Amino acid sequence: MLQTHPHADRTGDPQTLLDCVAACAECAQVCTSCADACLAEADLQMMVPCIRLDLDCADICVATGRVLTRQTESRAEVVRAQLQACLAACKACGDECRKHAGHHAHCAVCAEVCHRCEAACQALLDTLAA
C-alpha cells in the first residue's frame, strides 16, 4: 500500500520504511500478548515492570507505525522523534523481557521481537539522517 502513495518517491528507502512499519506491527502484537501472558504467571508481582513496559512498547509501536504510514506533508523532525521514542521503548522492553527469558518463553520471544523492532527503527533513522 505504501508503494502506491503519490509521495512514495519522497520516502528515501521505501523497503526500510516497509520493514520498520512491519516490525512495529509485529512488536505491538507480541508485546500485548506478552503482557497478557505475564498476567497469568504465578510470580505476578515480579512481572509488573515487564507488563508495564510491554504495554507502553505496544502503544508506542502502534503510534509509530501509524506515523510512518502517513506520507503526506510528513515532518522529518516528528518522524525522527517518534522513531527515537519507539527505539527507546523497544530497547527497554526487550531488556526487561530478556531478564525473564529463562523462566518465561513468552518473554524470550518478546525480547527478540523488541530488539528486531529496535534495529528496524535505527535502520530507518539512519536513512533519514543521510
C-alpha positions in Angstrom: 0.0 0.0 0.0 2.8 2.5 0.9 4.3 2.0 -2.6 1.1 3.2 -4.2 1.1 6.6 -2.4 1.7 9.6 -4.7 4.6 10.7 -2.4 6.2 7.3 -2.2 9.2 8.6 -4.1 10.0 11.1 -1.3 10.4 8.4 1.4 14.1 7.7 1.0 14.5 4.0 1.1 11.0 2.5 0.7 12.0 -1.0 1.8 13.5 0.2 5.0 10.2 2.1 5.7 8.1 -1.0 4.9 10.4 -3.2 7.1 10.0 -0.7 10.0 6.2 -0.5 9.7 6.0 -4.3 9.7 8.4 -4.6 12.7 6.3 -2.1 14.6 3.1 -4.0 13.9 4.7 -7.3 14.9 6.2 -5.8 18.1 2.9 -4.3 19.2 1.1 -7.6 18.8 3.9 -9.6 20.6 4.2 -7.1 23.5 0.4 -7.1 24.0 0.5 -10.9 24.1 3.5 -11.0 26.4 1.7 -8.6 28.9 -1.3 -10.9 28.9 0.9 -14.0 29.4 2.7 -12.2 32.3 -0.6 -11.6 34.0 -1.1 -15.4 34.1 2.2 -16.1 35.7 2.4 -17.2 39.4 5.0 -14.6 40.1 2.8 -11.8 39.0 4.2 -9.1 41.4 7.7 -9.6 40.0 6.3 -9.3 36.4 4.7 -5.8 36.9 7.6 -3.9 35.4 7.6 -6.2 32.5 3.9 -5.8 32.0 4.1 -2.1 32.1 6.9 -2.0 29.6 5.1 -4.4 27.3 2.0 -2.2 27.3 4.0 1.0 26.8 6.0 -0.5 24.0 2.9 -1.9 22.3 1.2 1.5 22.3 4.4 3.3 21.1 4.9 0.8 18.3 1.3 1.2 17.1 1.7 5.0 17.1 5.0 4.7 15.3 3.5 2.5 12.6 0.7 4.9 12.1 3.0 8.0 11.9 5.3 6.2 9.4 2.3 5.2 7.2 1.2 8.7 6.7 3.3 10.2 4.0 1.5 13.4 3.0 3.2 16.5 4.4 5.3 14.4 6.8 7.6 16.4 9.1 11.1 14.9 9.4 11.6 16.1 13.0 8.3 14.5 14.1 9.1 11.2 12.3 12.6 11.2 13.9 11.3 11.9 17.4 8.7 9.1 17.0 11.3 6.6 15.8 13.6 7.6 18.7 10.8 7.0 21.2 10.0 3.6 19.6 13.6 2.6 19.6 13.9 3.6 23.3 10.7 1.7 24.2 11.7 -1.4 22.3 15.2 -1.4 24.0 13.7 -1.0 27.5 11.1 -3.7 26.9 13.4 -6.1 25.2 16.0 -5.7 28.0 13.3 -6.3 30.7 11.9 -9.3 28.9 15.4 -10.7 28.5 15.7 -10.8 32.3 12.7 -13.2 32.4 13.5 -15.2 29.3 15.0 -18.1 31.2 11.8 -18.7 33.1 9.1 -17.5 30.7 9.2 -18.5 27.0 6.8 -15.6 26.1 9.4 -13.1 27.4 12.2 -14.7 25.3 10.1 -14.3 22.2 9.2 -10.7 23.2 12.8 -9.8 23.8 13.8 -11.0 20.4 11.0 -9.2 18.6 11.6 -5.9 20.6 15.3 -5.9 19.6 14.4 -6.6 16.0 12.0 -3.6 16.0 14.7 -1.5 17.7 17.0 -2.4 14.9 14.4 -1.6 12.2 13.8 1.8 13.8 17.5 2.5 13.9 17.9 1.5 10.3 15.1 3.9 9.2 16.6 6.7 11.4 19.9 6.1 9.6 18.3 6.6 6.2 16.5 9.8 7.3 19.7 11.2 8.7 21.6 10.6 5.4 
